[in-house]
Amino acid sequence: MSGAAHISTRFRALDGWRGVCALLVAAHHLEVHGALYWQPLVRNAWLFVDFFFVLSGFVIAHAYGAALDKGPEIKAFVIRRFGRLWPLHAAMLLALIGLELAHLVIAHAHPMAGERAAFTADRSPMAILANLFLVQSLGLQPYETWNGPAWSISTEFCTYLVFAAVCFFVPSRRLRVAAAAFLAVAGVAVLACVSRYGMRETFDWGIARCLYGFFAGVLTYEIWKTGTAKALGGTWAEGAMLAAVVAFLTFVLGHRALEFLATPLFAAAVLVFAGERGLISRVLTSRPAAALGRWSYSIYMVHTLVLAVLFSAIHSGEILFHRRWLIDLPDGNAIIDLGFKHYASGLLLAYLMVVIALAAFTWRFVEQPGQRFFARFIP
């Protein structure tokens, strides 16, 4: 079968990393006053999206880099990657549209002054089309739309196409490495010199951010493949790398110029943990961490839906009990203030548990069937 040549070896410790990072991204997006919310590791967890880009480049280069030199192989690759990303994305988009329809009905029956009209701004009908075609983060709207975190899968799918084109048109391994280096440098150059938000790009120049991370991951795989990185393995190296990541995310708060260093740091982490030779790797390959790794994409994609339901429930509770738990922020968002920090920690824990449970469900009943469905179209 065309496409069968791709390598299926899994890097289990890196899967565990991905699960933990997805959970931290979900925690980052729950804005609730409390001790955990203000921890720098949580406040800066948005940078783990760049870890996902680096890891994706590393894994895709490992699985497909040597196979994408023929048209049928590229077709199979594109179908596989689309089938990996789109079904869950479409399911979450449909669920959020359902919530917006409920908002429309409720607003019609009980109109309230100051309420955002349904299907406007980031929930507009035109944004639905952009999301369906995975182009929502290519500068078509001046903000993130519908399922905000899905901006990254829009850019990632486009980057898959760029990677496939490089593999097809550049036959020499040495030239492919040069092309990967050029694309990584071009990506970070655009972020530094052209974009308004630097490493915080999402809806506008998010494709540059993804190119930077993904092709840094491709280069990382080229280094790993030589075997020269084996000396980096072991418990001490893993411990030092974990400490470096935590220290960086703690210190980088408020220093935007340093955020560009997140990608090379994550590349180094991927290089160290790919060997799975230390005690931390054993933890990351344990059954709980492995489960989080399996569900990581779902965790990343479903947590916006959980947040939307949570904030709607709290808003309804405010009206019913004549209380004020949602505090407006200058950026137009709102933060939950329950008046007692232990309530905030409990809410965060409950929220993450719901996210994990829903992710396990969507992995089983949306992701896997979706991948099987699209695999049928591979010749």
Contacts in CASP RR format, 6 or more apart in sequence:
PFRMAT RR
TARGET T0000
AUTHOR 0000-0000-0000
METHOD contacts of the structure
MODEL  1
MSGAAHISTRFRALDGWRGVCALLVAAHHLEVHGALYWQPLVRNAWLFVD
FFFVLSGFVIAHAYGAALDKGPEIKAFVIRRFGRLWPLHAAMLLALIGLE
LAHLVIAHAHPMAGERAAFTADRSPMAILANLFLVQSLGLQPYETWNGPA
WSISTEFCTYLVFAAVCFFVPSRRLRVAAAAFLAVAGVAVLACVSRYGMR
ETFDWGIARCLYGFFAGVLTYEIWKTGTAKALGGTWAEGAMLAAVVAFLT
FVLGHRALEFLATPLFAAAVLVFAGERGLISRVLTSRPAAALGRWSYSIY
MVHTLVLAVLFSAIHSGEILFHRRWLIDLPDGNAIIDLGFKHYASGLLLA
YLMVVIALAAFTWRFVEQPGQRFFARFIP
1 76 0 8 1.000
1 378 0 8 1.000
1 379 0 8 1.000
2 72 0 8 1.000
2 73 0 8 1.000
2 75 0 8 1.000
2 76 0 8 1.000
2 378 0 8 1.000
2 379 0 8 1.000
3 67 0 8 1.000
3 72 0 8 1.000
3 73 0 8 1.000
3 76 0 8 1.000
3 77 0 8 1.000
3 80 0 8 1.000
3 378 0 8 1.000
5 66 0 8 1.000
5 67 0 8 1.000
5 73 0 8 1.000
6 63 0 8 1.000
6 64 0 8 1.000
6 67 0 8 1.000
6 77 0 8 1.000
6 80 0 8 1.000
7 62 0 8 1.000
7 63 0 8 1.000
7 64 0 8 1.000
7 66 0 8 1.000
8 63 0 8 1.000
9 62 0 8 1.000
9 63 0 8 1.000
11 58 0 8 1.000
11 59 0 8 1.000
11 62 0 8 1.000
11 273 0 8 1.000
11 274 0 8 1.000
11 275 0 8 1.000
11 276 0 8 1.000
12 276 0 8 1.000
12 281 0 8 1.000
12 284 0 8 1.000
12 285 0 8 1.000
12 290 0 8 1.000
13 273 0 8 1.000
13 274 0 8 1.000
13 275 0 8 1.000
13 276 0 8 1.000
13 280 0 8 1.000
13 281 0 8 1.000
13 284 0 8 1.000
13 285 0 8 1.000
14 55 0 8 1.000
14 58 0 8 1.000
14 59 0 8 1.000
14 270 0 8 1.000
14 273 0 8 1.000
14 274 0 8 1.000
14 284 0 8 1.000
15 284 0 8 1.000
15 289 0 8 1.000
15 290 0 8 1.000
15 293 0 8 1.000
15 294 0 8 1.000
15 296 0 8 1.000
16 284 0 8 1.000
16 285 0 8 1.000
16 289 0 8 1.000
16 290 0 8 1.000
16 292 0 8 1.000
16 293 0 8 1.000
16 296 0 8 1.000
17 51 0 8 1.000
17 55 0 8 1.000
17 269 0 8 1.000
17 273 0 8 1.000
17 284 0 8 1.000
18 51 0 8 1.000
18 52 0 8 1.000
18 55 0 8 1.000
18 293 0 8 1.000
18 296 0 8 1.000
19 289 0 8 1.000
19 292 0 8 1.000
19 293 0 8 1.000
19 295 0 8 1.000
19 296 0 8 1.000
19 299 0 8 1.000
20 284 0 8 1.000
20 289 0 8 1.000
20 292 0 8 1.000
21 45 0 8 1.000
21 48 0 8 1.000
21 51 0 8 1.000
21 52 0 8 1.000
21 296 0 8 1.000
22 48 0 8 1.000
22 52 0 8 1.000
22 292 0 8 1.000
22 293 0 8 1.000
22 295 0 8 1.000
22 296 0 8 1.000
22 297 0 8 1.000
22 299 0 8 1.000
22 300 0 8 1.000
23 292 0 8 1.000
23 299 0 8 1.000
23 352 0 8 1.000
23 355 0 8 1.000
23 356 0 8 1.000
24 41 0 8 1.000
24 42 0 8 1.000
24 45 0 8 1.000
24 48 0 8 1.000
25 45 0 8 1.000
25 46 0 8 1.000
25 48 0 8 1.000
25 49 0 8 1.000
25 149 0 8 1.000
25 300 0 8 1.000
25 303 0 8 1.000
26 299 0 8 1.000
26 300 0 8 1.000
26 303 0 8 1.000
26 351 0 8 1.000
26 352 0 8 1.000
26 355 0 8 1.000
27 36 0 8 1.000
27 42 0 8 1.000
27 45 0 8 1.000
27 348 0 8 1.000
27 352 0 8 1.000
28 42 0 8 1.000
28 43 0 8 1.000
28 44 0 8 1.000
28 45 0 8 1.000
28 46 0 8 1.000
29 149 0 8 1.000
29 303 0 8 1.000
29 304 0 8 1.000
29 307 0 8 1.000
30 37 0 8 1.000
30 307 0 8 1.000
30 310 0 8 1.000
30 336 0 8 1.000
30 347 0 8 1.000
30 348 0 8 1.000
30 351 0 8 1.000
31 37 0 8 1.000
31 329 0 8 1.000
31 333 0 8 1.000
31 334 0 8 1.000
31 335 0 8 1.000
31 336 0 8 1.000
32 335 0 8 1.000
32 336 0 8 1.000
32 337 0 8 1.000
32 338 0 8 1.000
32 344 0 8 1.000
32 347 0 8 1.000
32 348 0 8 1.000
33 327 0 8 1.000
33 335 0 8 1.000
33 336 0 8 1.000
33 337 0 8 1.000
33 338 0 8 1.000
33 339 0 8 1.000
33 341 0 8 1.000
33 344 0 8 1.000
34 341 0 8 1.000
34 344 0 8 1.000
34 345 0 8 1.000
35 341 0 8 1.000
35 344 0 8 1.000
35 345 0 8 1.000
36 42 0 8 1.000
36 344 0 8 1.000
36 345 0 8 1.000
36 348 0 8 1.000
37 43 0 8 1.000
37 344 0 8 1.000
37 348 0 8 1.000
40 249 0 8 1.000
40 250 0 8 1.000
40 251 0 8 1.000
40 252 0 8 1.000
40 253 0 8 1.000
41 246 0 8 1.000
41 249 0 8 1.000
41 250 0 8 1.000
43 253 0 8 1.000
44 249 0 8 1.000
44 250 0 8 1.000
44 252 0 8 1.000
44 253 0 8 1.000
45 249 0 8 1.000
46 200 0 8 1.000
47 199 0 8 1.000
47 249 0 8 1.000
47 252 0 8 1.000
47 259 0 8 1.000
47 262 0 8 1.000
49 149 0 8 1.000
49 152 0 8 1.000
50 199 0 8 1.000
50 209 0 8 1.000
50 212 0 8 1.000
50 213 0 8 1.000
50 262 0 8 1.000
50 263 0 8 1.000
50 266 0 8 1.000
51 262 0 8 1.000
51 266 0 8 1.000
51 269 0 8 1.000
51 270 0 8 1.000
52 152 0 8 1.000
52 300 0 8 1.000
53 152 0 8 1.000
53 156 0 8 1.000
53 159 0 8 1.000
53 209 0 8 1.000
53 210 0 8 1.000
53 212 0 8 1.000
53 213 0 8 1.000
53 214 0 8 1.000
53 216 0 8 1.000
53 217 0 8 1.000
53 263 0 8 1.000
54 213 0 8 1.000
54 214 0 8 1.000
54 216 0 8 1.000
54 217 0 8 1.000
54 220 0 8 1.000
54 263 0 8 1.000
54 266 0 8 1.000
54 267 0 8 1.000
54 270 0 8 1.000
55 217 0 8 1.000
55 266 0 8 1.000
55 270 0 8 1.000
56 156 0 8 1.000
56 214 0 8 1.000
56 217 0 8 1.000
57 163 0 8 1.000
57 213 0 8 1.000
57 214 0 8 1.000
57 215 0 8 1.000
57 216 0 8 1.000
57 217 0 8 1.000
57 218 0 8 1.000
57 220 0 8 1.000
57 221 0 8 1.000
58 217 0 8 1.000
58 218 0 8 1.000
58 220 0 8 1.000
58 221 0 8 1.000
58 224 0 8 1.000
58 270 0 8 1.000
58 274 0 8 1.000
60 160 0 8 1.000
60 163 0 8 1.000
60 214 0 8 1.000
60 218 0 8 1.000
61 163 0 8 1.000
61 217 0 8 1.000
61 218 0 8 1.000
61 221 0 8 1.000
61 222 0 8 1.000
62 221 0 8 1.000
64 77 0 8 1.000
64 163 0 8 1.000
64 167 0 8 1.000
65 167 0 8 1.000
67 73 0 8 1.000
67 77 0 8 1.000
68 74 0 8 1.000
68 77 0 8 1.000
68 163 0 8 1.000
68 164 0 8 1.000
68 167 0 8 1.000
68 168 0 8 1.000
69 167 0 8 1.000
69 168 0 8 1.000
69 171 0 8 1.000
70 168 0 8 1.000
71 168 0 8 1.000
72 379 0 8 1.000
74 164 0 8 1.000
74 167 0 8 1.000
74 168 0 8 1.000
75 378 0 8 1.000
75 379 0 8 1.000
76 378 0 8 1.000
76 379 0 8 1.000
77 160 0 8 1.000
77 164 0 8 1.000
78 160 0 8 1.000
78 161 0 8 1.000
78 164 0 8 1.000
79 374 0 8 1.000
79 375 0 8 1.000
79 377 0 8 1.000
79 378 0 8 1.000
80 371 0 8 1.000
80 374 0 8 1.000
80 375 0 8 1.000
80 378 0 8 1.000
81 157 0 8 1.000
81 160 0 8 1.000
82 157 0 8 1.000
82 374 0 8 1.000
83 370 0 8 1.000
83 371 0 8 1.000
83 373 0 8 1.000
83 374 0 8 1.000
83 375 0 8 1.000
84 297 0 8 1.000
84 367 0 8 1.000
84 371 0 8 1.000
85 134 0 8 1.000
85 153 0 8 1.000
85 156 0 8 1.000
85 157 0 8 1.000
86 134 0 8 1.000
86 374 0 8 1.000
87 366 0 8 1.000
87 367 0 8 1.000
87 369 0 8 1.000
87 370 0 8 1.000
87 371 0 8 1.000
87 373 0 8 1.000
87 374 0 8 1.000
88 297 0 8 1.000
88 298 0 8 1.000
88 301 0 8 1.000
88 302 0 8 1.000
88 362 0 8 1.000
88 366 0 8 1.000
88 367 0 8 1.000
89 131 0 8 1.000
89 134 0 8 1.000
89 147 0 8 1.000
89 150 0 8 1.000
89 153 0 8 1.000
89 301 0 8 1.000
90 132 0 8 1.000
91 362 0 8 1.000
91 366 0 8 1.000
92 147 0 8 1.000
92 150 0 8 1.000
92 301 0 8 1.000
92 302 0 8 1.000
92 304 0 8 1.000
92 305 0 8 1.000
93 128 0 8 1.000
93 131 0 8 1.000
93 132 0 8 1.000
93 146 0 8 1.000
93 147 0 8 1.000
93 150 0 8 1.000
95 305 0 8 1.000
96 123 0 8 1.000
96 146 0 8 1.000
96 147 0 8 1.000
96 304 0 8 1.000
96 305 0 8 1.000
96 308 0 8 1.000
97 128 0 8 1.000
97 146 0 8 1.000
99 305 0 8 1.000
99 308 0 8 1.000
99 309 0 8 1.000
99 312 0 8 1.000
100 118 0 8 1.000
100 119 0 8 1.000
100 123 0 8 1.000
101 118 0 8 1.000
103 118 0 8 1.000
103 312 0 8 1.000
104 118 0 8 1.000
104 119 0 8 1.000
107 115 0 8 1.000
107 117 0 8 1.000
107 118 0 8 1.000
119 125 0 8 1.000
121 143 0 8 1.000
122 141 0 8 1.000
122 143 0 8 1.000
122 144 0 8 1.000
122 145 0 8 1.000
122 146 0 8 1.000
123 145 0 8 1.000
123 146 0 8 1.000
124 141 0 8 1.000
124 145 0 8 1.000
126 141 0 8 1.000
127 136 0 8 1.000
127 141 0 8 1.000
127 145 0 8 1.000
127 146 0 8 1.000
128 146 0 8 1.000
130 136 0 8 1.000
130 140 0 8 1.000
130 141 0 8 1.000
130 145 0 8 1.000
131 145 0 8 1.000
131 146 0 8 1.000
131 147 0 8 1.000
131 150 0 8 1.000
131 154 0 8 1.000
134 153 0 8 1.000
134 154 0 8 1.000
134 157 0 8 1.000
134 158 0 8 1.000
135 154 0 8 1.000
136 144 0 8 1.000
136 145 0 8 1.000
136 146 0 8 1.000
136 150 0 8 1.000
136 151 0 8 1.000
136 154 0 8 1.000
136 203 0 8 1.000
137 144 0 8 1.000
137 151 0 8 1.000
137 152 0 8 1.000
137 154 0 8 1.000
137 155 0 8 1.000
137 202 0 8 1.000
137 203 0 8 1.000
137 204 0 8 1.000
137 206 0 8 1.000
137 207 0 8 1.000
138 154 0 8 1.000
138 155 0 8 1.000
138 158 0 8 1.000
138 207 0 8 1.000
139 203 0 8 1.000
139 204 0 8 1.000
139 205 0 8 1.000
141 203 0 8 1.000
142 203 0 8 1.000
142 204 0 8 1.000
143 203 0 8 1.000
144 151 0 8 1.000
144 202 0 8 1.000
144 203 0 8 1.000
145 203 0 8 1.000
147 301 0 8 1.000
147 304 0 8 1.000
147 305 0 8 1.000
148 202 0 8 1.000
148 304 0 8 1.000
149 300 0 8 1.000
149 301 0 8 1.000
149 303 0 8 1.000
149 304 0 8 1.000
150 301 0 8 1.000
151 202 0 8 1.000
151 203 0 8 1.000
151 206 0 8 1.000
152 202 0 8 1.000
152 210 0 8 1.000
153 301 0 8 1.000
155 206 0 8 1.000
155 207 0 8 1.000
155 209 0 8 1.000
155 210 0 8 1.000
156 210 0 8 1.000
156 214 0 8 1.000
158 207 0 8 1.000
158 210 0 8 1.000
159 207 0 8 1.000
159 210 0 8 1.000
159 211 0 8 1.000
159 214 0 8 1.000
162 183 0 8 1.000
162 211 0 8 1.000
163 214 0 8 1.000
163 215 0 8 1.000
163 218 0 8 1.000
166 176 0 8 1.000
166 179 0 8 1.000
166 180 0 8 1.000
166 183 0 8 1.000
167 176 0 8 1.000
170 176 0 8 1.000
170 179 0 8 1.000
177 219 0 8 1.000
177 222 0 8 1.000
180 215 0 8 1.000
180 218 0 8 1.000
180 219 0 8 1.000
180 222 0 8 1.000
181 215 0 8 1.000
181 219 0 8 1.000
183 211 0 8 1.000
183 215 0 8 1.000
184 211 0 8 1.000
184 212 0 8 1.000
184 213 0 8 1.000
184 215 0 8 1.000
184 216 0 8 1.000
184 218 0 8 1.000
184 219 0 8 1.000
186 208 0 8 1.000
186 211 0 8 1.000
187 208 0 8 1.000
187 209 0 8 1.000
187 211 0 8 1.000
187 212 0 8 1.000
188 208 0 8 1.000
188 212 0 8 1.000
188 260 0 8 1.000
188 263 0 8 1.000
190 205 0 8 1.000
190 208 0 8 1.000
191 198 0 8 1.000
191 199 0 8 1.000
191 201 0 8 1.000
191 205 0 8 1.000
191 208 0 8 1.000
191 209 0 8 1.000
191 212 0 8 1.000
191 260 0 8 1.000
192 198 0 8 1.000
192 260 0 8 1.000
194 205 0 8 1.000
194 208 0 8 1.000
195 201 0 8 1.000
195 204 0 8 1.000
195 205 0 8 1.000
195 206 0 8 1.000
195 208 0 8 1.000
196 204 0 8 1.000
197 204 0 8 1.000
197 205 0 8 1.000
198 205 0 8 1.000
198 209 0 8 1.000
198 256 0 8 1.000
198 259 0 8 1.000
198 260 0 8 1.000
199 209 0 8 1.000
199 256 0 8 1.000
199 259 0 8 1.000
199 260 0 8 1.000
199 262 0 8 1.000
200 256 0 8 1.000
200 259 0 8 1.000
201 208 0 8 1.000
201 209 0 8 1.000
202 209 0 8 1.000
212 263 0 8 1.000
213 263 0 8 1.000
213 266 0 8 1.000
213 267 0 8 1.000
216 263 0 8 1.000
216 264 0 8 1.000
216 266 0 8 1.000
216 267 0 8 1.000
217 267 0 8 1.000
217 270 0 8 1.000
219 267 0 8 1.000
220 267 0 8 1.000
220 270 0 8 1.000
220 271 0 8 1.000
223 229 0 8 1.000
223 271 0 8 1.000
224 271 0 8 1.000
224 274 0 8 1.000
229 271 0 8 1.000
229 272 0 8 1.000
229 274 0 8 1.000
230 275 0 8 1.000
232 271 0 8 1.000
232 272 0 8 1.000
233 272 0 8 1.000
233 275 0 8 1.000
233 277 0 8 1.000
233 278 0 8 1.000
234 277 0 8 1.000
234 278 0 8 1.000
234 281 0 8 1.000
235 277 0 8 1.000
235 278 0 8 1.000
235 279 0 8 1.000
235 280 0 8 1.000
237 272 0 8 1.000
237 278 0 8 1.000
238 272 0 8 1.000
238 273 0 8 1.000
238 277 0 8 1.000
238 278 0 8 1.000
238 279 0 8 1.000
238 280 0 8 1.000
238 281 0 8 1.000
239 280 0 8 1.000
241 268 0 8 1.000
241 269 0 8 1.000
241 272 0 8 1.000
241 273 0 8 1.000
242 269 0 8 1.000
242 280 0 8 1.000
244 265 0 8 1.000
244 268 0 8 1.000
244 269 0 8 1.000
245 265 0 8 1.000
245 266 0 8 1.000
245 269 0 8 1.000
248 258 0 8 1.000
248 261 0 8 1.000
248 262 0 8 1.000
248 265 0 8 1.000
251 258 0 8 1.000
252 258 0 8 1.000
252 259 0 8 1.000
252 261 0 8 1.000
252 262 0 8 1.000
273 280 0 8 1.000
273 281 0 8 1.000
273 284 0 8 1.000
275 281 0 8 1.000
276 285 0 8 1.000
283 289 0 8 1.000
291 360 0 8 1.000
292 299 0 8 1.000
292 356 0 8 1.000
294 363 0 8 1.000
295 356 0 8 1.000
295 359 0 8 1.000
295 360 0 8 1.000
295 363 0 8 1.000
297 363 0 8 1.000
297 367 0 8 1.000
298 358 0 8 1.000
298 359 0 8 1.000
298 360 0 8 1.000
298 362 0 8 1.000
298 363 0 8 1.000
298 366 0 8 1.000
298 367 0 8 1.000
299 355 0 8 1.000
299 356 0 8 1.000
299 359 0 8 1.000
301 362 0 8 1.000
302 355 0 8 1.000
302 358 0 8 1.000
302 359 0 8 1.000
302 362 0 8 1.000
303 355 0 8 1.000
305 358 0 8 1.000
306 351 0 8 1.000
306 354 0 8 1.000
306 355 0 8 1.000
306 358 0 8 1.000
307 351 0 8 1.000
310 351 0 8 1.000
311 326 0 8 1.000
311 334 0 8 1.000
311 336 0 8 1.000
314 325 0 8 1.000
314 326 0 8 1.000
314 336 0 8 1.000
315 326 0 8 1.000
317 323 0 8 1.000
317 325 0 8 1.000
318 324 0 8 1.000
318 325 0 8 1.000
318 326 0 8 1.000
325 336 0 8 1.000
325 337 0 8 1.000
325 338 0 8 1.000
326 334 0 8 1.000
326 335 0 8 1.000
326 336 0 8 1.000
326 337 0 8 1.000
327 334 0 8 1.000
327 335 0 8 1.000
327 336 0 8 1.000
327 337 0 8 1.000
328 334 0 8 1.000
329 335 0 8 1.000
336 344 0 8 1.000
336 347 0 8 1.000
338 344 0 8 1.000
338 347 0 8 1.000
END
